[in-house]
Amino acid sequence: MATAHAEALSMRREAVEQGAAAMPPEAIAPAGAFLAHASCPLNGEILFVGPGTSRGWP
């Protein structure tokens, strides 16, 4: 059982590394700056962002 758990964690690590490669900081920083700016019209919304997709729920 411990081996299966370790394998599951290593698969998760791979997924995180793939996600990080697909969304480097220089691609994300402009969105962060926009969201932190005083003129940003978004307030109290939940955002979901991933490689090639974004959605918002008011």
Backbone torsions as a table, in degrees:
resi	resn	phi	psi	omega
1	MET	NA	-40.7	179.4
2	ALA	-61.3	-35.7	179.4
3	THR	-66.1	-42.3	178.9
4	ALA	-62.3	-39.7	178.8
5	HIS	-64.9	-43.7	178.8
6	ALA	-62.5	-39.3	178.3
7	GLU	-65.8	-39.8	178.6
8	ALA	-63.3	-40.2	178.6
9	LEU	-66.2	-39.2	179.7
10	SER	-67.7	-34.9	176.0
11	MET	-65.4	-39.4	179.0
12	ARG	-63.9	-41.3	179.0
13	ARG	-60.6	-40.8	177.8
14	GLU	-62.5	-41.3	179.0
15	ALA	-63.8	-40.3	178.0
16	VAL	-64.3	-42.7	179.3
17	GLU	-64.4	-39.0	177.4
18	GLN	-65.3	-41.3	178.4
19	GLY	-64.6	-41.0	178.8
20	ALA	-64.6	-37.1	178.4
21	ALA	-68.1	-34.0	-178.4
22	ALA	-78.6	-23.1	-177.3
23	MET	-131.3	74.0	-179.3
24	PRO	-69.3	157.9	-177.9
25	PRO	-53.5	-37.6	-178.6
26	GLU	-67.2	-19.2	175.9
27	ALA	-86.1	-23.6	-175.8
28	ILE	-95.7	-29.6	-175.1
29	ALA	-54.0	-42.7	179.2
30	PRO	-60.0	-38.4	178.3
31	ALA	-67.0	-40.0	177.2
32	GLY	-62.2	-41.7	178.6
33	ALA	-64.3	-41.6	178.1
34	PHE	-61.6	-46.4	-178.1
35	LEU	-66.5	-28.5	-178.9
36	ALA	-86.6	-12.2	-176.2
37	HIS	-74.1	145.5	-178.7
38	ALA	-60.8	-27.7	-178.1
39	SER	-86.3	0.7	-179.8
40	CYS	-64.5	125.5	-177.7
41	PRO	-77.9	-8.7	-178.4
42	LEU	-82.0	131.9	178.7
43	ASN	-154.0	125.0	177.7
44	GLY	73.5	23.2	179.9
45	GLU	-108.7	153.3	175.8
46	ILE	-102.4	130.1	-179.2
47	LEU	-115.8	142.0	172.7
48	PHE	-120.8	122.2	-178.2
49	VAL	-132.3	133.2	176.7
50	GLY	-146.5	175.0	-180.0
51	PRO	-56.6	115.2	176.9
52	GLY	80.0	8.0	-179.0
53	THR	-149.4	150.5	172.1
54	SER	-154.5	143.4	179.3
55	ARG	-145.0	154.8	175.6
56	GLY	-133.0	147.7	175.9
57	TRP	-124.8	120.5	179.3
58	PRO	-68.8	NA	NA
